[in-house]
Amino acid sequence: MDTYSNLKNLGFSQYESACYMALVSNHPVNGSQLSKHSGIARSRIYDVLRNLISKGYVIEVNAGQYAPLPSDELVRRLKRSFGSNIEAFENQITVASQKDAFEFVWTITGYENVMEKAMEMIKTAEKEIYVRLFPKSYRHLDEYLTQADKRGVKIRYIAMGKVAKKFDIQVIHPDHEHLQQIIGGRSIEVITDKSEALVGIFETGKEDISAINWTRNRWFILANRDSLRHDFYHCFLEKILDKHQDLTDDEKRIYKIIKEDN
């Protein structure tokens, strides 16, 4: 996104954006010079300058000579203004919002958008995070899961690939090698604090148009969290019944924690 578009998103008109940016790069200048530098017609430049002066973003330093508010001061003012406006809006919308008896299930599309939501959920988690991730998604979220682990959030991680053990409660899904082919893509499950769930499948070849579900619906969250808990049991049962191997002491410890993790 270019600078003019950024300023327009912050409340500047197209002409105000062009005028301010021209002044930042060359000042003080008179209206005629500014018209030439900004590409704004001389018949319009003084109206634009008057608007910017009234907002406090431009000053007339000498008769007919103009200079911009220093950029760092402009940024501070915009942050203060937008922060105040957002806080006021937050208070207004809280008062006005309908109290729903249920939560809808929303869809998010676009791989980066989904990763951004997952990062946000992990960064704000306070108690626990259940995750089932294929390696690509894990690489995107590893840093945030590690930070959550360090601040005391309980991580319950099911790896859909062979990765080194990093978290106390971690297993490798026994079907990870062929599950992607069976389900037609790479699944992602992130469930935080029993309050938010991000669940879906990035279909093979359709990552950026795959619809991933996000919700705060209590029953959806509990059902998917239980699905992940049962994946831990799946790991242990596969080892006992299919491989005819005993669980290690660490696996028995994890089994007990997951069993009691209601």
Sequence and secondary structure as in RCSB ss.txt:
>XXXX:A:sequence
MDTYSNLKNLGFSQYESACYMALVSNHPVNGSQLSKHSGIARSRIYDVLRNLISKGYVIEVNAGQYAPLPSDELV
RRLKRSFGSNIEAFENQITVASQKDAFEFVWTITGYENVMEKAMEMIKTAEKEIYVRLFPKSYRHLDEYLTQADK
RGVKIRYIAMGKVAKKFDIQVIHPDHEHLQQIIGGRSIEVITDKSEALVGIFETGKEDISAINWTRNRWFILANR
DSLRHDFYHCFLEKILDKHQDLTDDEKRIYKIIKEDN
>XXXX:A:secstr
  HHHHHHHTT  HHHHHHHHHHHHS SB HHHHHHHHT  HHHHHHHHHHHHHHTSEEEEETTEEEE  HHHHH
HHHHHHHHHHHHHHHHHHHHH    SS  EEEE SHHHHHHHHHHHHHH SSEEEEEE HHHHHHHHHHHHHHHH
TT EEEEEESS     SSEEEE TTHHHHHHHHTEEEEEEEETTTEEEEEEEETT GGG  EEEE  HHHHHHHH
HHHHHHHHHHHHIIIIIS     HHHHHHHHHHHT  
